[in-house]
Amino acid sequence: MDSIIKNISGHSMRVGAAQDLMLSGATMPVIMNKGRWTKIDTLMRYIENTNN
């Protein structure tokens, strides 16, 4: 368990939230608004490994 916790960062929560929103059908503008992203390329890095 400790090894898993060591691999979690503040960005892990943001990545997970962005991916969950995308998988739930949220639009890019909605995801960007919720995560307060201003650049689409930043959001794209967060969701690049999401299988949709």
mmCIF entry with sequence, helices, sheets and N, C-alpha, C, O atoms, coordinates in Angstrom:
data_MODEL
# 
_entry.id   MODEL 
# 
_entity.id                         1 
_entity.type                       polymer 
_entity.pdbx_number_of_molecules   1 
# 
_entity_poly.entity_id                      1 
_entity_poly.type                           'polypeptide(L)' 
_entity_poly.nstd_linkage                   no 
_entity_poly.nstd_monomer                   no 
_entity_poly.pdbx_seq_one_letter_code       MDSIIKNISGHSMRVGAAQDLMLSGATMPVIMNKGRWTKIDTLMRYIENTNN 
_entity_poly.pdbx_seq_one_letter_code_can   MDSIIKNISGHSMRVGAAQDLMLSGATMPVIMNKGRWTKIDTLMRYIENTNN 
_entity_poly.pdbx_strand_id                 A 
# 
loop_
_entity_poly_seq.entity_id 
_entity_poly_seq.num 
_entity_poly_seq.mon_id 
_entity_poly_seq.hetero 
1 1  MET n 
1 2  ASP n 
1 3  SER n 
1 4  ILE n 
1 5  ILE n 
1 6  LYS n 
1 7  ASN n 
1 8  ILE n 
1 9  SER n 
1 10 GLY n 
1 11 HIS n 
1 12 SER n 
1 13 MET n 
1 14 ARG n 
1 15 VAL n 
1 16 GLY n 
1 17 ALA n 
1 18 ALA n 
1 19 GLN n 
1 20 ASP n 
1 21 LEU n 
1 22 MET n 
1 23 LEU n 
1 24 SER n 
1 25 GLY n 
1 26 ALA n 
1 27 THR n 
1 28 MET n 
1 29 PRO n 
1 30 VAL n 
1 31 ILE n 
1 32 MET n 
1 33 ASN n 
1 34 LYS n 
1 35 GLY n 
1 36 ARG n 
1 37 TRP n 
1 38 THR n 
1 39 LYS n 
1 40 ILE n 
1 41 ASP n 
1 42 THR n 
1 43 LEU n 
1 44 MET n 
1 45 ARG n 
1 46 TYR n 
1 47 ILE n 
1 48 GLU n 
1 49 ASN n 
1 50 THR n 
1 51 ASN n 
1 52 ASN n 
# 
_struct_asym.id          A 
_struct_asym.entity_id   1 
# 
loop_
_struct_conf.conf_type_id 
_struct_conf.id 
_struct_conf.pdbx_PDB_helix_id 
_struct_conf.beg_label_comp_id 
_struct_conf.beg_label_asym_id 
_struct_conf.beg_label_seq_id 
_struct_conf.pdbx_beg_PDB_ins_code 
_struct_conf.end_label_comp_id 
_struct_conf.end_label_asym_id 
_struct_conf.end_label_seq_id 
_struct_conf.pdbx_end_PDB_ins_code 
_struct_conf.beg_auth_comp_id 
_struct_conf.beg_auth_asym_id 
_struct_conf.beg_auth_seq_id 
_struct_conf.end_auth_comp_id 
_struct_conf.end_auth_asym_id 
_struct_conf.end_auth_seq_id 
_struct_conf.pdbx_PDB_helix_class 
_struct_conf.details 
_struct_conf.pdbx_PDB_helix_length 
HELX_P HELX_P1 AA1 ASP A 2  ? LYS A 6  ? ASP A 2  LYS A 6  1 ? 5  
HELX_P HELX_P2 AA2 GLY A 10 ? LEU A 23 ? GLY A 10 LEU A 23 1 ? 14 
HELX_P HELX_P3 AA3 MET A 28 ? GLY A 35 ? MET A 28 GLY A 35 1 ? 8  
HELX_P HELX_P4 AA4 ILE A 40 ? ILE A 47 ? ILE A 40 ILE A 47 1 ? 8  
# 
_struct_conf_type.id          HELX_P 
_struct_conf_type.criteria    ? 
_struct_conf_type.reference   ? 
# 
loop_
_atom_site.group_PDB 
_atom_site.id 
_atom_site.type_symbol 
_atom_site.label_atom_id 
_atom_site.label_alt_id 
_atom_site.label_comp_id 
_atom_site.label_asym_id 
_atom_site.label_entity_id 
_atom_site.label_seq_id 
_atom_site.pdbx_PDB_ins_code 
_atom_site.Cartn_x 
_atom_site.Cartn_y 
_atom_site.Cartn_z 
_atom_site.occupancy 
_atom_site.B_iso_or_equiv 
_atom_site.pdbx_formal_charge 
_atom_site.auth_seq_id 
_atom_site.auth_comp_id 
_atom_site.auth_asym_id 
_atom_site.auth_atom_id 
_atom_site.pdbx_PDB_model_num 
ATOM 1   N N  . MET A 1 1  ? 0.826   -1.190 0.000   1.00 0.00 ? 1  MET A N  1 
ATOM 2   C CA . MET A 1 1  ? 0.000   0.000  0.000   1.00 0.00 ? 1  MET A CA 1 
ATOM 3   C C  . MET A 1 1  ? 0.867   1.250  0.000   1.00 0.00 ? 1  MET A C  1 
ATOM 4   O O  . MET A 1 1  ? 0.579   2.192  -0.738  1.00 0.00 ? 1  MET A O  1 
ATOM 5   N N  . ASP A 1 2  ? 1.918   1.282  0.806   1.00 0.00 ? 2  ASP A N  1 
ATOM 6   C CA . ASP A 1 2  ? 2.776   2.463  0.848   1.00 0.00 ? 2  ASP A CA 1 
ATOM 7   C C  . ASP A 1 2  ? 3.409   2.756  -0.502  1.00 0.00 ? 2  ASP A C  1 
ATOM 8   O O  . ASP A 1 2  ? 3.591   3.920  -0.860  1.00 0.00 ? 2  ASP A O  1 
ATOM 9   N N  . SER A 1 3  ? 3.749   1.707  -1.261  1.00 0.00 ? 3  SER A N  1 
ATOM 10  C CA . SER A 1 3  ? 4.365   1.940  -2.570  1.00 0.00 ? 3  SER A CA 1 
ATOM 11  C C  . SER A 1 3  ? 3.372   2.586  -3.537  1.00 0.00 ? 3  SER A C  1 
ATOM 12  O O  . SER A 1 3  ? 3.765   3.375  -4.396  1.00 0.00 ? 3  SER A O  1 
ATOM 13  N N  . ILE A 1 4  ? 2.101   2.256  -3.400  1.00 0.00 ? 4  ILE A N  1 
ATOM 14  C CA . ILE A 1 4  ? 1.087   2.876  -4.246  1.00 0.00 ? 4  ILE A CA 1 
ATOM 15  C C  . ILE A 1 4  ? 0.940   4.345  -3.890  1.00 0.00 ? 4  ILE A C  1 
ATOM 16  O O  . ILE A 1 4  ? 0.870   5.199  -4.774  1.00 0.00 ? 4  ILE A O  1 
ATOM 17  N N  . ILE A 1 5  ? 0.895   4.636  -2.613  1.00 0.00 ? 5  ILE A N  1 
ATOM 18  C CA . ILE A 1 5  ? 0.729   6.019  -2.156  1.00 0.00 ? 5  ILE A CA 1 
ATOM 19  C C  . ILE A 1 5  ? 1.898   6.883  -2.591  1.00 0.00 ? 5  ILE A C  1 
ATOM 20  O O  . ILE A 1 5  ? 1.702   8.054  -2.918  1.00 0.00 ? 5  ILE A O  1 
ATOM 21  N N  . LYS A 1 6  ? 3.093   6.350  -2.604  1.00 0.00 ? 6  LYS A N  1 
ATOM 22  C CA . LYS A 1 6  ? 4.268   7.119  -3.021  1.00 0.00 ? 6  LYS A CA 1 
ATOM 23  C C  . LYS A 1 6  ? 4.193   7.529  -4.480  1.00 0.00 ? 6  LYS A C  1 
ATOM 24  O O  . LYS A 1 6  ? 4.831   8.501  -4.884  1.00 0.00 ? 6  LYS A O  1 
ATOM 25  N N  . ASN A 1 7  ? 3.420   6.799  -5.277  1.00 0.00 ? 7  ASN A N  1 
ATOM 26  C CA . ASN A 1 7  ? 3.309   7.096  -6.705  1.00 0.00 ? 7  ASN A CA 1 
ATOM 27  C C  . ASN A 1 7  ? 2.166   8.048  -7.037  1.00 0.00 ? 7  ASN A C  1 
ATOM 28  O O  . ASN A 1 7  ? 1.928   8.340  -8.209  1.00 0.00 ? 7  ASN A O  1 
ATOM 29  N N  . ILE A 1 8  ? 1.461   8.533  -6.029  1.00 0.00 ? 8  ILE A N  1 
ATOM 30  C CA . ILE A 1 8  ? 0.349   9.451  -6.256  1.00 0.00 ? 8  ILE A CA 1 
ATOM 31  C C  . ILE A 1 8  ? 0.821   10.876 -6.021  1.00 0.00 ? 8  ILE A C  1 
ATOM 32  O O  . ILE A 1 8  ? 1.446   11.183 -5.006  1.00 0.00 ? 8  ILE A O  1 
ATOM 33  N N  . SER A 1 9  ? 0.511   11.736 -6.976  1.00 0.00 ? 9  SER A N  1 
ATOM 34  C CA . SER A 1 9  ? 0.878   13.150 -6.845  1.00 0.00 ? 9  SER A CA 1 
ATOM 35  C C  . SER A 1 9  ? -0.383  13.999 -6.949  1.00 0.00 ? 9  SER A C  1 
ATOM 36  O O  . SER A 1 9  ? -1.475  13.483 -7.188  1.00 0.00 ? 9  SER A O  1 
ATOM 37  N N  . GLY A 1 10 ? -0.221  15.286 -6.772  1.00 0.00 ? 10 GLY A N  1 
ATOM 38  C CA . GLY A 1 10 ? -1.345  16.188 -6.953  1.00 0.00 ? 10 GLY A CA 1 
ATOM 39  C C  . GLY A 1 10 ? -1.902  16.114 -8.358  1.00 0.00 ? 10 GLY A C  1 
ATOM 40  O O  . GLY A 1 10 ? -3.100  16.296 -8.573  1.00 0.00 ? 10 GLY A O  1 
ATOM 41  N N  . HIS A 1 11 ? -1.034  15.847 -9.306  1.00 0.00 ? 11 HIS A N  1 
ATOM 42  C CA . HIS A 1 11 ? -1.482  15.745 -10.697 1.00 0.00 ? 11 HIS A CA 1 
ATOM 43  C C  . HIS A 1 11 ? -2.261  14.459 -10.938 1.00 0.00 ? 11 HIS A C  1 
ATOM 44  O O  . HIS A 1 11 ? -3.079  14.395 -11.856 1.00 0.00 ? 11 HIS A O  1 
ATOM 45  N N  . SER A 1 12 ? -2.019  13.443 -10.134 1.00 0.00 ? 12 SER A N  1 
ATOM 46  C CA . SER A 1 12 ? -2.768  12.195 -10.294 1.00 0.00 ? 12 SER A CA 1 
ATOM 47  C C  . SER A 1 12 ? -4.257  12.434 -10.163 1.00 0.00 ? 12 SER A C  1 
ATOM 48  O O  . SER A 1 12 ? -5.049  11.860 -10.911 1.00 0.00 ? 12 SER A O  1 
ATOM 49  N N  . MET A 1 13 ? -4.645  13.275 -9.222  1.00 0.00 ? 13 MET A N  1 
ATOM 50  C CA . MET A 1 13 ? -6.059  13.583 -9.027  1.00 0.00 ? 13 MET A CA 1 
ATOM 51  C C  . MET A 1 13 ? -6.620  14.353 -10.220 1.00 0.00 ? 13 MET A C  1 
ATOM 52  O O  . MET A 1 13 ? -7.749  14.107 -10.646 1.00 0.00 ? 13 MET A O  1 
ATOM 53  N N  . ARG A 1 14 ? -5.837  15.280 -10.754 1.00 0.00 ? 14 ARG A N  1 
ATOM 54  C CA . ARG A 1 14 ? -6.288  16.060 -11.910 1.00 0.00 ? 14 ARG A CA 1 
ATOM 55  C C  . ARG A 1 14 ? -6.410  15.179 -13.145 1.00 0.00 ? 14 ARG A C  1 
ATOM 56  O O  . ARG A 1 14 ? -7.365  15.311 -13.911 1.00 0.00 ? 14 ARG A O  1 
ATOM 57  N N  . VAL A 1 15 ? -5.455  14.288 -13.339 1.00 0.00 ? 15 VAL A N  1 
ATOM 58  C CA . VAL A 1 15 ? -5.509  13.369 -14.477 1.00 0.00 ? 15 VAL A CA 1 
ATOM 59  C C  . VAL A 1 15 ? -6.747  12.488 -14.356 1.00 0.00 ? 15 VAL A C  1 
ATOM 60  O O  . VAL A 1 15 ? -7.502  12.331 -15.315 1.00 0.00 ? 15 VAL A O  1 
ATOM 61  N N  . GLY A 1 16 ? -6.947  11.919 -13.185 1.00 0.00 ? 16 GLY A N  1 
ATOM 62  C CA . GLY A 1 16 ? -8.102  11.048 -12.968 1.00 0.00 ? 16 GLY A CA 1 
ATOM 63  C C  . GLY A 1 16 ? -9.412  11.771 -13.186 1.00 0.00 ? 16 GLY A C  1 
ATOM 64  O O  . GLY A 1 16 ? -10.328 11.228 -13.803 1.00 0.00 ? 16 GLY A O  1 
ATOM 65  N N  . ALA A 1 17 ? -9.510  12.986 -12.688 1.00 0.00 ? 17 ALA A N  1 
ATOM 66  C CA . ALA A 1 17 ? -10.744 13.765 -12.855 1.00 0.00 ? 17 ALA A CA 1 
ATOM 67  C C  . ALA A 1 17 ? -10.995 14.058 -14.322 1.00 0.00 ? 17 ALA A C  1 
ATOM 68  O O  . ALA A 1 17 ? -12.120 13.912 -14.799 1.00 0.00 ? 17 ALA A O  1 
ATOM 69  N N  . ALA A 1 18 ? -9.964  14.468 -15.040 1.00 0.00 ? 18 ALA A N  1 
ATOM 70  C CA . ALA A 1 18 ? -10.115 14.773 -16.471 1.00 0.00 ? 18 ALA A CA 1 
ATOM 71  C C  . ALA A 1 18 ? -10.537 13.523 -17.240 1.00 0.00 ? 18 ALA A C  1 
ATOM 72  O O  . ALA A 1 18 ? -11.415 13.590 -18.101 1.00 0.00 ? 18 ALA A O  1 
ATOM 73  N N  . GLN A 1 19 ? -9.925  12.400 -16.937 1.00 0.00 ? 19 GLN A N  1 
ATOM 74  C CA . GLN A 1 19 ? -10.259 11.165 -17.625 1.00 0.00 ? 19 GLN A CA 1 
ATOM 75  C C  . GLN A 1 19 ? -11.669 10.704 -17.287 1.00 0.00 ? 19 GLN A C  1 
ATOM 76  O O  . GLN A 1 19 ? -12.397 10.247 -18.170 1.00 0.00 ? 19 GLN A O  1 
ATOM 77  N N  . ASP A 1 20 ? -12.065 10.816 -16.026 1.00 0.00 ? 20 ASP A N  1 
ATOM 78  C CA . ASP A 1 20 ? -13.426 10.441 -15.637 1.00 0.00 ? 20 ASP A CA 1 
ATOM 79  C C  . ASP A 1 20 ? -14.456 11.309 -16.340 1.00 0.00 ? 20 ASP A C  1 
ATOM 80  O O  . ASP A 1 20 ? -15.478 10.810 -16.809 1.00 0.00 ? 20 ASP A O  1 
ATOM 81  N N  . LEU A 1 21 ? -14.189 12.607 -16.414 1.00 0.00 ? 21 LEU A N  1 
ATOM 82  C CA . LEU A 1 21 ? -15.115 13.509 -17.099 1.00 0.00 ? 21 LEU A CA 1 
ATOM 83  C C  . LEU A 1 21 ? -15.229 13.156 -18.578 1.00 0.00 ? 21 LEU A C  1 
ATOM 84  O O  . LEU A 1 21 ? -16.324 13.155 -19.140 1.00 0.00 ? 21 LEU A O  1 
ATOM 85  N N  . MET A 1 22 ? -14.102 12.860 -19.198 1.00 0.00 ? 22 MET A N  1 
ATOM 86  C CA . MET A 1 22 ? -14.129 12.521 -20.614 1.00 0.00 ? 22 MET A CA 1 
ATOM 87  C C  . MET A 1 22 ? -14.918 11.232 -20.848 1.00 0.00 ? 22 MET A C  1 
ATOM 88  O O  . MET A 1 22 ? -15.741 11.153 -21.760 1.00 0.00 ? 22 MET A O  1 
ATOM 89  N N  . LEU A 1 23 ? -14.657 10.234 -20.019 1.00 0.00 ? 23 LEU A N  1 
ATOM 90  C CA . LEU A 1 23 ? -15.345 8.953  -20.176 1.00 0.00 ? 23 LEU A CA 1 
ATOM 91  C C  . LEU A 1 23 ? -16.841 9.056  -19.882 1.00 0.00 ? 23 LEU A C  1 
ATOM 92  O O  . LEU A 1 23 ? -17.627 8.234  -20.353 1.00 0.00 ? 23 LEU A O  1 
ATOM 93  N N  . SER A 1 24 ? -17.230 10.059 -19.107 1.00 0.00 ? 24 SER A N  1 
ATOM 94  C CA . SER A 1 24 ? -18.647 10.239 -18.806 1.00 0.00 ? 24 SER A CA 1 
ATOM 95  C C  . SER A 1 24 ? -19.364 11.028 -19.900 1.00 0.00 ? 24 SER A C  1 
ATOM 96  O O  . SER A 1 24 ? -20.576 11.234 -19.836 1.00 0.00 ? 24 SER A O  1 
ATOM 97  N N  . GLY A 1 25 ? -18.601 11.469 -20.904 1.00 0.00 ? 25 GLY A N  1 
ATOM 98  C CA . GLY A 1 25 ? -19.207 12.160 -22.032 1.00 0.00 ? 25 GLY A CA 1 
ATOM 99  C C  . GLY A 1 25 ? -19.129 13.677 -21.984 1.00 0.00 ? 25 GLY A C  1 
ATOM 100 O O  . GLY A 1 25 ? -19.738 14.352 -22.814 1.00 0.00 ? 25 GLY A O  1 
ATOM 101 N N  . ALA A 1 26 ? -18.390 14.222 -21.025 1.00 0.00 ? 26 ALA A N  1 
ATOM 102 C CA . ALA A 1 26 ? -18.250 15.682 -20.941 1.00 0.00 ? 26 ALA A CA 1 
ATOM 103 C C  . ALA A 1 26 ? -17.502 16.204 -22.165 1.00 0.00 ? 26 ALA A C  1 
ATOM 104 O O  . ALA A 1 26 ? -16.615 15.536 -22.698 1.00 0.00 ? 26 ALA A O  1 
ATOM 105 N N  . THR A 1 27 ? -17.869 17.390 -22.595 1.00 0.00 ? 27 THR A N  1 
ATOM 106 C CA . THR A 1 27 ? -17.201 18.017 -23.733 1.00 0.00 ? 27 THR A CA 1 
ATOM 107 C C  . THR A 1 27 ? -15.867 18.622 -23.284 1.00 0.00 ? 27 THR A C  1 
ATOM 108 O O  . THR A 1 27 ? -15.637 18.841 -22.095 1.00 0.00 ? 27 THR A O  1 
ATOM 109 N N  . MET A 1 28 ? -15.010 18.881 -24.244 1.00 0.00 ? 28 MET A N  1 
ATOM 110 C CA . MET A 1 28 ? -13.709 19.486 -23.931 1.00 0.00 ? 28 MET A CA 1 
ATOM 111 C C  . MET A 1 28 ? -13.856 20.815 -23.192 1.00 0.00 ? 28 MET A C  1 
ATOM 112 O O  . MET A 1 28 ? -13.156 21.035 -22.204 1.00 0.00 ? 28 MET A O  1 
ATOM 113 N N  . PRO A 1 29 ? -14.751 21.717 -23.642 1.00 0.00 ? 29 PRO A N  1 
ATOM 114 C CA . PRO A 1 29 ? -14.897 22.974 -22.897 1.00 0.00 ? 29 PRO A CA 1 
ATOM 115 C C  . PRO A 1 29 ? -15.328 22.759 -21.444 1.00 0.00 ? 29 PRO A C  1 
ATOM 116 O O  . PRO A 1 29 ? -14.874 23.473 -20.550 1.00 0.00 ? 29 PRO A O  1 
ATOM 117 N N  . VAL A 1 30 ? -16.195 21.786 -21.211 1.00 0.00 ? 30 VAL A N  1 
ATOM 118 C CA . VAL A 1 30 ? -16.635 21.505 -19.843 1.00 0.00 ? 30 VAL A CA 1 
ATOM 119 C C  . VAL A 1 30 ? -15.460 20.991 -19.007 1.00 0.00 ? 30 VAL A C  1 
ATOM 120 O O  . VAL A 1 30 ? -15.252 21.438 -17.879 1.00 0.00 ? 30 VAL A O  1 
ATOM 121 N N  . ILE A 1 31 ? -14.702 20.060 -19.564 1.00 0.00 ? 31 ILE A N  1 
ATOM 122 C CA . ILE A 1 31 ? -13.547 19.513 -18.840 1.00 0.00 ? 31 ILE A CA 1 
ATOM 123 C C  . ILE A 1 31 ? -12.540 20.622 -18.551 1.00 0.00 ? 31 ILE A C  1 
ATOM 124 O O  . ILE A 1 31 ? -12.017 20.723 -17.441 1.00 0.00 ? 31 ILE A O  1 
ATOM 125 N N  . MET A 1 32 ? -12.273 21.449 -19.554 1.00 0.00 ? 32 MET A N  1 
ATOM 126 C CA . MET A 1 32 ? -11.313 22.541 -19.367 1.00 0.00 ? 32 MET A CA 1 
ATOM 127 C C  . MET A 1 32 ? -11.785 23.504 -18.285 1.00 0.00 ? 32 MET A C  1 
ATOM 128 O O  . MET A 1 32 ? -10.981 23.979 -17.483 1.00 0.00 ? 32 MET A O  1 
ATOM 129 N N  . ASN A 1 33 ? -13.068 23.791 -18.257 1.00 0.00 ? 33 ASN A N  1 
ATOM 130 C CA . ASN A 1 33 ? -13.621 24.684 -17.250 1.00 0.00 ? 33 ASN A CA 1 
ATOM 131 C C  . ASN A 1 33 ? -13.490 24.078 -15.852 1.00 0.00 ? 33 ASN A C  1 
ATOM 132 O O  . ASN A 1 33 ? -13.052 24.752 -14.919 1.00 0.00 ? 33 ASN A O  1 
ATOM 133 N N  . LYS A 1 34 ? -13.865 22.827 -15.711 1.00 0.00 ? 34 LYS A N  1 
ATOM 134 C CA . LYS A 1 34 ? -13.809 22.171 -14.398 1.00 0.00 ? 34 LYS A CA 1 
ATOM 135 C C  . LYS A 1 34 ? -12.382 22.073 -13.873 1.00 0.00 ? 34 LYS A C  1 
ATOM 136 O O  . LYS A 1 34 ? -12.143 22.250 -12.679 1.00 0.00 ? 34 LYS A O  1 
ATOM 137 N N  . GLY A 1 35 ? -11.424 21.788 -14.777 1.00 0.00 ? 35 GLY A N  1 
ATOM 138 C CA . GLY A 1 35 ? -10.029 21.659 -14.361 1.00 0.00 ? 35 GLY A CA 1 
ATOM 139 C C  . GLY A 1 35 ? -9.247  22.958 -14.403 1.00 0.00 ? 35 GLY A C  1 
ATOM 140 O O  . GLY A 1 35 ? -8.077  23.017 -14.025 1.00 0.00 ? 35 GLY A O  1 
ATOM 141 N N  . ARG A 1 36 ? -9.930  24.008 -14.877 1.00 0.00 ? 36 ARG A N  1 
ATOM 142 C CA . ARG A 1 36 ? -9.316  25.328 -15.011 1.00 0.00 ? 36 ARG A CA 1 
ATOM 143 C C  . ARG A 1 36 ? -8.096  25.332 -15.940 1.00 0.00 ? 36 ARG A C  1 
ATOM 144 O O  . ARG A 1 36 ? -7.125  26.057 -15.724 1.00 0.00 ? 36 ARG A O  1 
ATOM 145 N N  . TRP A 1 37 ? -8.183  24.503 -16.969 1.00 0.00 ? 37 TRP A N  1 
ATOM 146 C CA . TRP A 1 37 ? -7.136  24.507 -17.987 1.00 0.00 ? 37 TRP A CA 1 
ATOM 147 C C  . TRP A 1 37 ? -7.438  25.616 -18.974 1.00 0.00 ? 37 TRP A C  1 
ATOM 148 O O  . TRP A 1 37 ? -8.597  25.844 -19.320 1.00 0.00 ? 37 TRP A O  1 
ATOM 149 N N  . THR A 1 38 ? -6.418  26.299 -19.426 1.00 0.00 ? 38 THR A N  1 
ATOM 150 C CA . THR A 1 38 ? -6.604  27.346 -20.420 1.00 0.00 ? 38 THR A CA 1 
ATOM 151 C C  . THR A 1 38 ? -6.068  26.937 -21.784 1.00 0.00 ? 38 THR A C  1 
ATOM 152 O O  . THR A 1 38 ? -6.397  27.557 -22.795 1.00 0.00 ? 38 THR A O  1 
ATOM 153 N N  . LYS A 1 39 ? -5.252  25.904 -21.813 1.00 0.00 ? 39 LYS A N  1 
ATOM 154 C CA . LYS A 1 39 ? -4.669  25.435 -23.076 1.00 0.00 ? 39 LYS A CA 1 
ATOM 155 C C  . LYS A 1 39 ? -5.125  24.014 -23.357 1.00 0.00 ? 39 LYS A C  1 
ATOM 156 O O  . LYS A 1 39 ? -5.036  23.135 -22.501 1.00 0.00 ? 39 LYS A O  1 
ATOM 157 N N  . ILE A 1 40 ? -5.613  23.807 -24.566 1.00 0.00 ? 40 ILE A N  1 
ATOM 158 C CA . ILE A 1 40 ? -6.094  22.487 -24.952 1.00 0.00 ? 40 ILE A CA 1 
ATOM 159 C C  . ILE A 1 40 ? -4.975  21.450 -24.938 1.00 0.00 ? 40 ILE A C  1 
ATOM 160 O O  . ILE A 1 40 ? -5.223  20.285 -24.629 1.00 0.00 ? 40 ILE A O  1 
ATOM 161 N N  . ASP A 1 41 ? -3.742  21.855 -25.271 1.00 0.00 ? 41 ASP A N  1 
ATOM 162 C CA . ASP A 1 41 ? -2.639  20.885 -25.300 1.00 0.00 ? 41 ASP A CA 1 
ATOM 163 C C  . ASP A 1 41 ? -2.323  20.349 -23.905 1.00 0.00 ? 41 ASP A C  1 
ATOM 164 O O  . ASP A 1 41 ? -1.887  19.207 -23.767 1.00 0.00 ? 41 ASP A O  1 
ATOM 165 N N  . THR A 1 42 ? -2.535  21.148 -22.892 1.00 0.00 ? 42 THR A N  1 
ATOM 166 C CA . THR A 1 42 ? -2.327  20.679 -21.522 1.00 0.00 ? 42 THR A CA 1 
ATOM 167 C C  . THR A 1 42 ? -3.364  19.611 -21.186 1.00 0.00 ? 42 THR A C  1 
ATOM 168 O O  . THR A 1 42 ? -3.025  18.552 -20.658 1.00 0.00 ? 42 THR A O  1 
ATOM 169 N N  . LEU A 1 43 ? -4.607  19.889 -21.488 1.00 0.00 ? 43 LEU A N  1 
ATOM 170 C CA . LEU A 1 43 ? -5.659  18.906 -21.230 1.00 0.00 ? 43 LEU A CA 1 
ATOM 171 C C  . LEU A 1 43 ? -5.412  17.636 -22.025 1.00 0.00 ? 43 LEU A C  1 
ATOM 172 O O  . LEU A 1 43 ? -5.621  16.539 -21.506 1.00 0.00 ? 43 LEU A O  1 
ATOM 173 N N  . MET A 1 44 ? -4.979  17.753 -23.255 1.00 0.00 ? 44 MET A N  1 
ATOM 174 C CA . MET A 1 44 ? -4.744  16.576 -24.097 1.00 0.00 ? 44 MET A CA 1 
ATOM 175 C C  . MET A 1 44 ? -3.703  15.649 -23.484 1.00 0.00 ? 44 MET A C  1 
ATOM 176 O O  . MET A 1 44 ? -3.811  14.429 -23.607 1.00 0.00 ? 44 MET A O  1 
ATOM 177 N N  . ARG A 1 45 ? -2.697  16.216 -22.826 1.00 0.00 ? 45 ARG A N  1 
ATOM 178 C CA . ARG A 1 45 ? -1.699  15.373 -22.144 1.00 0.00 ? 45 ARG A CA 1 
ATOM 179 C C  . ARG A 1 45 ? -2.331  14.602 -20.995 1.00 0.00 ? 45 ARG A C  1 
ATOM 180 O O  . ARG A 1 45 ? -1.950  13.463 -20.725 1.00 0.00 ? 45 ARG A O  1 
ATOM 181 N N  . TYR A 1 46 ? -3.286  15.212 -20.321 1.00 0.00 ? 46 TYR A N  1 
ATOM 182 C CA . TYR A 1 46 ? -3.948  14.561 -19.189 1.00 0.00 ? 46 TYR A CA 1 
ATOM 183 C C  . TYR A 1 46 ? -4.847  13.415 -19.630 1.00 0.00 ? 46 TYR A C  1 
ATOM 184 O O  . TYR A 1 46 ? -4.991  12.427 -18.910 1.00 0.00 ? 46 TYR A O  1 
ATOM 185 N N  . ILE A 1 47 ? -5.449  13.539 -20.804 1.00 0.00 ? 47 ILE A N  1 
ATOM 186 C CA . ILE A 1 47 ? -6.407  12.524 -21.234 1.00 0.00 ? 47 ILE A CA 1 
ATOM 187 C C  . ILE A 1 47 ? -5.866  11.598 -22.321 1.00 0.00 ? 47 ILE A C  1 
ATOM 188 O O  . ILE A 1 47 ? -6.609  10.772 -22.851 1.00 0.00 ? 47 ILE A O  1 
ATOM 189 N N  . GLU A 1 48 ? -4.588  11.723 -22.659 1.00 0.00 ? 48 GLU A N  1 
ATOM 190 C CA . GLU A 1 48 ? -4.046  10.972 -23.789 1.00 0.00 ? 48 GLU A CA 1 
ATOM 191 C C  . GLU A 1 48 ? -4.143  9.453  -23.628 1.00 0.00 ? 48 GLU A C  1 
ATOM 192 O O  . GLU A 1 48 ? -4.213  8.742  -24.631 1.00 0.00 ? 48 GLU A O  1 
ATOM 193 N N  . ASN A 1 49 ? -4.148  8.948  -22.426 1.00 0.00 ? 49 ASN A N  1 
ATOM 194 C CA . ASN A 1 49 ? -4.205  7.495  -22.238 1.00 0.00 ? 49 ASN A CA 1 
ATOM 195 C C  . ASN A 1 49 ? -5.598  6.978  -21.920 1.00 0.00 ? 49 ASN A C  1 
ATOM 196 O O  . ASN A 1 49 ? -5.769  5.835  -21.498 1.00 0.00 ? 49 ASN A O  1 
ATOM 197 N N  . THR A 1 50 ? -6.586  7.830  -22.126 1.00 0.00 ? 50 THR A N  1 
ATOM 198 C CA . THR A 1 50 ? -7.972  7.429  -21.865 1.00 0.00 ? 50 THR A CA 1 
ATOM 199 C C  . THR A 1 50 ? -8.492  6.644  -23.044 1.00 0.00 ? 50 THR A C  1 
ATOM 200 O O  . THR A 1 50 ? -8.400  7.088  -24.188 1.00 0.00 ? 50 THR A O  1 
ATOM 201 N N  . ASN A 1 51 ? -9.034  5.485  -22.766 1.00 0.00 ? 51 ASN A N  1 
ATOM 202 C CA . ASN A 1 51 ? -9.655  4.685  -23.834 1.00 0.00 ? 51 ASN A CA 1 
ATOM 203 C C  . ASN A 1 51 ? -11.106 5.104  -23.941 1.00 0.00 ? 51 ASN A C  1 
ATOM 204 O O  . ASN A 1 51 ? -11.872 4.974  -22.986 1.00 0.00 ? 51 ASN A O  1 
ATOM 205 N N  . ASN A 1 52 ? -11.478 5.602  -25.097 1.00 0.00 ? 52 ASN A N  1 
ATOM 206 C CA . ASN A 1 52 ? -12.868 6.022  -25.289 1.00 0.00 ? 52 ASN A CA 1 
ATOM 207 C C  . ASN A 1 52 ? -13.499 5.317  -26.459 1.00 0.00 ? 52 ASN A C  1 
ATOM 208 O O  . ASN A 1 52 ? -14.669 5.551  -26.763 1.00 0.00 ? 52 ASN A O  1 
# 
